[in-house]
């Protein structure tokens, strides 16, 4: 295990295979579930619609959707 900075907040953490600290990883999971629920309710929504509705940047949307 290596000591590294979290890619989300910059805090030092013990990096195993994750690049995010526990807090950022939890936040990322919560956002992922919110995105999934939004897309299930709005299957024809675009990335821009999702970004506006969720208050995210397009970069964040692309990361959460997995593109």
Buried (B, 14 or more C-beta within 10 A) or exposed (E): EEEBEBEBEEEEBEBEEBBBBEEBBEBBEEBBEBBEEBBEEEEEBEEEBBBEEBEBEEEBBEBBEEE
